[in-house]
Each structure stands twice: as structure tokens, then as C-alpha cells.
Amino acid sequence: MKKLIRKTLNTVAVPTELSTVTTINHHAEVAAEAVDLSPDNVERIWSAVETLYRSGTQPAIQLCLRRRGEIVLHRAIGHRAGNGPKDSRDTPKQLMDTSTPMCLFSSSKAVTALLIHMLCEETEVNLLDPVSYYLPEFAKHGKRNITIHQILSHRGGIPGLPANVPLDTLWDDEEIWRLLCEAKPISVDGNMLAYHAITGGFVLGRLVQKITGAGIQQYLQKKLREPLAMTNFTYGIPSGDCSGIALNYATGPKPVFPISWFVKRALGADIDTIESVSNDRFHKPA
């Protein structure tokens, strides 16, 4: 019965004793009292993480929580590989630890937004300026007045790439930029909310490149990775460094129409294809 429920809900196997799949970086964590927290409050936070993991929808979770510059929680739970919904009991399982790189997918949108706001704080950009003020080629087909703020808030009118664009195009920055410049917007005044799953990041990345004279990767390095001594916090990862990265697993009930149509329109492919392509990109030989 349990196996049938797991298959129906497309979830991972969760052990009864969570300590067997939990890694704690004791060297990094400071005592809660050192940053004016109670141990109970810290454990309540971790207990919430465990509750989420027990849902079976998360193959693995990492958490690094800082307060006043000190690390209060630095833990991981679950497996980086071998415990996906389609993996058998005999599939070799590899635990997630606190240093395992993983793909953040759309969570990177928050990182990109942070970098844009840093540029704004430095008065290098104004969020109410049109994108075309900095990148004139973006103005084609009525996009002249679409603002940076509209792109950030998913109101930029270019929520998806043209239909039938090959997925491999996502690794060709110049072709993506050409397609975005040639795109005809569904709206130009910001009155239409539509999730910019892929397109917004390319526009904002191009903007950072134009303003800083370097790439968004370099700006991320300067503003976040170096100050916080981060190792793997990057947009993408070199192919030669992929052996230890966590596999991606699609979990939860499979989307059905019309949700499946919206997913495919936003991402350019269905969930299973995205899972397969992302893992192929991460784990294929260099």
C-alpha cells in the first residue's frame, strides 16, 4: 500500500529515523544563545524542515541560517542521488551534505533581483527606466517602454520564448537575446501578470552586463560570493565540476491539462523532459 501511495503521489521514500539521512556541520554552527536566540526556537526551525521532508516531495533539503553574521543552522537532510520517485530500493543512495551543490532553478530569480537592486542602490540603474534605455535593441516591436520593474515583477509582456524553440537554445545567450529582441509582447503597459519563467533572467543578465561591463557571474562574485565566502553559488557550473552535484527529481502529482500546458509553455518542455535535460547537462562527461 505504501509503495502504491508513493507511486501515485510521485514521492520519495522517507525513513522513520530521520537522523540516518541528516548531516549537521557542527563545526560551523554556533550556540543559539551567542546570537540571542533560544535553542528551542532554533530547533523549531529545523523541526519545520523535517516536517517538509516527511512530505516525501523533497529528495533533499539544505539549510544555512545566519543571524548577526554567525551560522545558527548548517544542515542537510535527504539524498543527493538514488532516492528519486522512480528509483528502486536497490538503487545506490548518496546522502546530501552541507557542501553538495544543487540547482536552484527559479530560486535564482531572487538572486538576480537582489543584484539589480544593488545596482539601483549604487545609482547605476533606475528600476523605472525602460530596458531599452540601456539596451536599445530591445525596443523592437513595441517594447520600447517596457521597464526594468516590469521585467522584475513578471509584467514585462514577454513571458515565454517562441513555440518549438529547441531546449538547447537556452545555452546560447546570443540566440536567446536575439529571440527576445525580436519578440512581440503580449502587453507593454505592465497590466498583464504572466510568469517569466525563463525570459526575465536573460534580460536582467544582459542589463547587468551592459551596465557593469562584465557578466552577471562576475557581479555575483563581487557582491555576494566573495563577501560571504561562498563556494558554489553561481549561475550554472563548469561541466568538469559536476560529479558531486545533486540530481534533479520531479516529485509530486504529475500536472494535467490545463496546468501541464502552462508548464510546457513557460518552460519550453514538460516536467519529465526538464528533469532529464537538466540532469544530462549536469552529469554528462566533460
Contacts in CASP RR format, 6 or more apart in sequence:
PFRMAT RR
TARGET T0000
AUTHOR 0000-0000-0000
METHOD contacts of the structure
MODEL  1
MKKLIRKTLNTVAVPTELSTVTTINHHAEVAAEAVDLSPDNVERIWSAVE
TLYRSGTQPAIQLCLRRRGEIVLHRAIGHRAGNGPKDSRDTPKQLMDTST
PMCLFSSSKAVTALLIHMLCEETEVNLLDPVSYYLPEFAKHGKRNITIHQ
ILSHRGGIPGLPANVPLDTLWDDEEIWRLLCEAKPISVDGNMLAYHAITG
GFVLGRLVQKITGAGIQQYLQKKLREPLAMTNFTYGIPSGDCSGIALNYA
TGPKPVFPISWFVKRALGADIDTIESVSNDRFHKPA
5 11 0 8 1.000
6 12 0 8 1.000
6 13 0 8 1.000
6 85 0 8 1.000
7 85 0 8 1.000
8 253 0 8 1.000
9 56 0 8 1.000
9 252 0 8 1.000
9 253 0 8 1.000
10 85 0 8 1.000
10 250 0 8 1.000
10 251 0 8 1.000
10 252 0 8 1.000
10 253 0 8 1.000
10 254 0 8 1.000
11 55 0 8 1.000
11 56 0 8 1.000
11 57 0 8 1.000
11 85 0 8 1.000
11 251 0 8 1.000
11 252 0 8 1.000
12 56 0 8 1.000
12 57 0 8 1.000
12 58 0 8 1.000
12 59 0 8 1.000
12 79 0 8 1.000
12 83 0 8 1.000
12 84 0 8 1.000
12 85 0 8 1.000
12 249 0 8 1.000
12 251 0 8 1.000
13 83 0 8 1.000
13 89 0 8 1.000
14 53 0 8 1.000
14 54 0 8 1.000
14 56 0 8 1.000
15 21 0 8 1.000
18 50 0 8 1.000
18 53 0 8 1.000
18 54 0 8 1.000
18 77 0 8 1.000
21 77 0 8 1.000
21 78 0 8 1.000
21 79 0 8 1.000
21 95 0 8 1.000
21 96 0 8 1.000
22 75 0 8 1.000
22 76 0 8 1.000
22 77 0 8 1.000
22 78 0 8 1.000
23 75 0 8 1.000
23 76 0 8 1.000
23 77 0 8 1.000
23 95 0 8 1.000
23 96 0 8 1.000
23 97 0 8 1.000
23 98 0 8 1.000
24 74 0 8 1.000
24 75 0 8 1.000
24 98 0 8 1.000
25 71 0 8 1.000
25 74 0 8 1.000
25 75 0 8 1.000
25 98 0 8 1.000
28 71 0 8 1.000
28 74 0 8 1.000
28 98 0 8 1.000
29 71 0 8 1.000
29 72 0 8 1.000
29 73 0 8 1.000
29 74 0 8 1.000
30 70 0 8 1.000
30 71 0 8 1.000
30 72 0 8 1.000
31 39 0 8 1.000
32 38 0 8 1.000
32 39 0 8 1.000
32 41 0 8 1.000
32 42 0 8 1.000
32 72 0 8 1.000
33 39 0 8 1.000
34 70 0 8 1.000
35 67 0 8 1.000
35 68 0 8 1.000
35 69 0 8 1.000
35 70 0 8 1.000
35 72 0 8 1.000
36 68 0 8 1.000
37 67 0 8 1.000
37 72 0 8 1.000
42 72 0 8 1.000
42 73 0 8 1.000
45 63 0 8 1.000
45 65 0 8 1.000
45 73 0 8 1.000
46 63 0 8 1.000
46 73 0 8 1.000
46 75 0 8 1.000
49 61 0 8 1.000
49 63 0 8 1.000
49 75 0 8 1.000
49 77 0 8 1.000
50 77 0 8 1.000
52 58 0 8 1.000
52 61 0 8 1.000
53 61 0 8 1.000
53 77 0 8 1.000
53 78 0 8 1.000
56 251 0 8 1.000
57 251 0 8 1.000
57 252 0 8 1.000
58 78 0 8 1.000
58 251 0 8 1.000
59 78 0 8 1.000
59 79 0 8 1.000
59 80 0 8 1.000
59 83 0 8 1.000
59 84 0 8 1.000
59 246 0 8 1.000
59 247 0 8 1.000
59 249 0 8 1.000
59 251 0 8 1.000
60 76 0 8 1.000
60 77 0 8 1.000
60 78 0 8 1.000
60 79 0 8 1.000
60 80 0 8 1.000
60 96 0 8 1.000
60 100 0 8 1.000
60 102 0 8 1.000
60 246 0 8 1.000
61 76 0 8 1.000
61 77 0 8 1.000
61 78 0 8 1.000
61 96 0 8 1.000
62 75 0 8 1.000
62 76 0 8 1.000
62 96 0 8 1.000
62 98 0 8 1.000
62 100 0 8 1.000
62 102 0 8 1.000
63 73 0 8 1.000
63 74 0 8 1.000
63 75 0 8 1.000
63 76 0 8 1.000
64 71 0 8 1.000
64 73 0 8 1.000
64 74 0 8 1.000
64 98 0 8 1.000
65 71 0 8 1.000
65 72 0 8 1.000
65 73 0 8 1.000
65 74 0 8 1.000
66 72 0 8 1.000
74 98 0 8 1.000
75 98 0 8 1.000
76 95 0 8 1.000
76 96 0 8 1.000
76 97 0 8 1.000
76 98 0 8 1.000
76 100 0 8 1.000
77 96 0 8 1.000
78 95 0 8 1.000
78 96 0 8 1.000
79 93 0 8 1.000
79 94 0 8 1.000
79 95 0 8 1.000
79 96 0 8 1.000
80 94 0 8 1.000
80 95 0 8 1.000
80 96 0 8 1.000
80 97 0 8 1.000
80 100 0 8 1.000
80 102 0 8 1.000
80 244 0 8 1.000
80 245 0 8 1.000
80 246 0 8 1.000
80 247 0 8 1.000
81 92 0 8 1.000
81 93 0 8 1.000
81 94 0 8 1.000
81 246 0 8 1.000
81 247 0 8 1.000
82 91 0 8 1.000
82 92 0 8 1.000
82 93 0 8 1.000
82 94 0 8 1.000
82 247 0 8 1.000
83 91 0 8 1.000
83 93 0 8 1.000
84 247 0 8 1.000
84 249 0 8 1.000
84 251 0 8 1.000
85 249 0 8 1.000
85 250 0 8 1.000
85 251 0 8 1.000
85 252 0 8 1.000
87 93 0 8 1.000
96 102 0 8 1.000
96 246 0 8 1.000
99 231 0 8 1.000
99 232 0 8 1.000
100 244 0 8 1.000
100 245 0 8 1.000
100 246 0 8 1.000
101 232 0 8 1.000
101 237 0 8 1.000
101 241 0 8 1.000
101 244 0 8 1.000
101 245 0 8 1.000
101 246 0 8 1.000
102 245 0 8 1.000
102 246 0 8 1.000
103 236 0 8 1.000
103 245 0 8 1.000
103 246 0 8 1.000
103 248 0 8 1.000
103 278 0 8 1.000
103 282 0 8 1.000
104 111 0 8 1.000
106 197 0 8 1.000
108 235 0 8 1.000
109 200 0 8 1.000
109 201 0 8 1.000
111 220 0 8 1.000
111 224 0 8 1.000
112 201 0 8 1.000
112 204 0 8 1.000
112 205 0 8 1.000
112 216 0 8 1.000
113 152 0 8 1.000
113 204 0 8 1.000
114 224 0 8 1.000
115 204 0 8 1.000
115 208 0 8 1.000
115 216 0 8 1.000
115 219 0 8 1.000
115 220 0 8 1.000
115 223 0 8 1.000
115 224 0 8 1.000
116 125 0 8 1.000
116 127 0 8 1.000
116 148 0 8 1.000
116 152 0 8 1.000
116 204 0 8 1.000
116 207 0 8 1.000
116 208 0 8 1.000
117 127 0 8 1.000
118 223 0 8 1.000
119 125 0 8 1.000
119 208 0 8 1.000
119 211 0 8 1.000
119 212 0 8 1.000
120 126 0 8 1.000
120 127 0 8 1.000
124 211 0 8 1.000
124 212 0 8 1.000
125 134 0 8 1.000
125 148 0 8 1.000
125 207 0 8 1.000
125 211 0 8 1.000
126 148 0 8 1.000
127 147 0 8 1.000
127 148 0 8 1.000
127 149 0 8 1.000
127 152 0 8 1.000
128 147 0 8 1.000
128 148 0 8 1.000
128 149 0 8 1.000
129 147 0 8 1.000
129 148 0 8 1.000
130 139 0 8 1.000
130 144 0 8 1.000
130 145 0 8 1.000
130 146 0 8 1.000
130 147 0 8 1.000
130 148 0 8 1.000
131 138 0 8 1.000
131 143 0 8 1.000
131 146 0 8 1.000
131 147 0 8 1.000
131 148 0 8 1.000
131 151 0 8 1.000
131 203 0 8 1.000
131 207 0 8 1.000
132 138 0 8 1.000
132 139 0 8 1.000
132 143 0 8 1.000
132 144 0 8 1.000
132 145 0 8 1.000
132 146 0 8 1.000
134 207 0 8 1.000
134 210 0 8 1.000
134 211 0 8 1.000
135 206 0 8 1.000
135 207 0 8 1.000
135 210 0 8 1.000
137 181 0 8 1.000
138 146 0 8 1.000
138 180 0 8 1.000
138 181 0 8 1.000
138 203 0 8 1.000
140 181 0 8 1.000
140 182 0 8 1.000
141 182 0 8 1.000
141 183 0 8 1.000
141 184 0 8 1.000
141 185 0 8 1.000
142 184 0 8 1.000
142 185 0 8 1.000
142 188 0 8 1.000
143 158 0 8 1.000
143 183 0 8 1.000
143 185 0 8 1.000
143 188 0 8 1.000
145 188 0 8 1.000
145 189 0 8 1.000
146 156 0 8 1.000
146 157 0 8 1.000
146 158 0 8 1.000
146 185 0 8 1.000
146 188 0 8 1.000
146 190 0 8 1.000
147 156 0 8 1.000
148 204 0 8 1.000
148 207 0 8 1.000
150 156 0 8 1.000
150 157 0 8 1.000
150 190 0 8 1.000
151 196 0 8 1.000
151 200 0 8 1.000
151 201 0 8 1.000
151 203 0 8 1.000
151 204 0 8 1.000
152 204 0 8 1.000
153 193 0 8 1.000
154 193 0 8 1.000
154 194 0 8 1.000
154 195 0 8 1.000
154 196 0 8 1.000
155 187 0 8 1.000
155 190 0 8 1.000
155 191 0 8 1.000
155 192 0 8 1.000
155 193 0 8 1.000
155 194 0 8 1.000
156 185 0 8 1.000
156 187 0 8 1.000
156 188 0 8 1.000
156 190 0 8 1.000
156 196 0 8 1.000
157 185 0 8 1.000
157 186 0 8 1.000
157 187 0 8 1.000
157 188 0 8 1.000
157 190 0 8 1.000
157 192 0 8 1.000
157 194 0 8 1.000
157 196 0 8 1.000
158 180 0 8 1.000
158 183 0 8 1.000
158 185 0 8 1.000
158 186 0 8 1.000
158 196 0 8 1.000
158 199 0 8 1.000
158 200 0 8 1.000
158 203 0 8 1.000
159 186 0 8 1.000
159 194 0 8 1.000
159 195 0 8 1.000
159 196 0 8 1.000
159 197 0 8 1.000
159 199 0 8 1.000
159 266 0 8 1.000
160 183 0 8 1.000
160 196 0 8 1.000
160 197 0 8 1.000
160 198 0 8 1.000
160 199 0 8 1.000
160 265 0 8 1.000
160 266 0 8 1.000
160 268 0 8 1.000
161 169 0 8 1.000
161 176 0 8 1.000
161 179 0 8 1.000
161 180 0 8 1.000
161 183 0 8 1.000
161 198 0 8 1.000
161 199 0 8 1.000
161 268 0 8 1.000
162 179 0 8 1.000
162 183 0 8 1.000
163 265 0 8 1.000
165 179 0 8 1.000
165 268 0 8 1.000
167 268 0 8 1.000
167 269 0 8 1.000
167 273 0 8 1.000
167 277 0 8 1.000
169 175 0 8 1.000
169 176 0 8 1.000
169 179 0 8 1.000
170 176 0 8 1.000
170 198 0 8 1.000
171 281 0 8 1.000
173 202 0 8 1.000
176 202 0 8 1.000
177 202 0 8 1.000
177 206 0 8 1.000
180 199 0 8 1.000
180 202 0 8 1.000
180 203 0 8 1.000
183 199 0 8 1.000
186 192 0 8 1.000
186 194 0 8 1.000
195 266 0 8 1.000
197 266 0 8 1.000
197 267 0 8 1.000
198 266 0 8 1.000
198 267 0 8 1.000
198 268 0 8 1.000
204 216 0 8 1.000
205 215 0 8 1.000
205 216 0 8 1.000
208 215 0 8 1.000
208 216 0 8 1.000
208 219 0 8 1.000
209 215 0 8 1.000
209 216 0 8 1.000
212 218 0 8 1.000
212 219 0 8 1.000
216 235 0 8 1.000
217 234 0 8 1.000
217 235 0 8 1.000
220 233 0 8 1.000
220 234 0 8 1.000
220 235 0 8 1.000
224 230 0 8 1.000
224 233 0 8 1.000
225 233 0 8 1.000
225 234 0 8 1.000
237 245 0 8 1.000
237 282 0 8 1.000
239 284 0 8 1.000
239 286 0 8 1.000
240 286 0 8 1.000
242 282 0 8 1.000
242 283 0 8 1.000
242 286 0 8 1.000
243 283 0 8 1.000
245 282 0 8 1.000
245 283 0 8 1.000
247 279 0 8 1.000
247 282 0 8 1.000
247 283 0 8 1.000
248 275 0 8 1.000
248 278 0 8 1.000
248 279 0 8 1.000
248 282 0 8 1.000
249 275 0 8 1.000
250 271 0 8 1.000
250 272 0 8 1.000
250 274 0 8 1.000
250 275 0 8 1.000
254 260 0 8 1.000
254 271 0 8 1.000
255 263 0 8 1.000
255 270 0 8 1.000
255 271 0 8 1.000
260 270 0 8 1.000
263 270 0 8 1.000
263 271 0 8 1.000
264 270 0 8 1.000
267 274 0 8 1.000
269 277 0 8 1.000
END
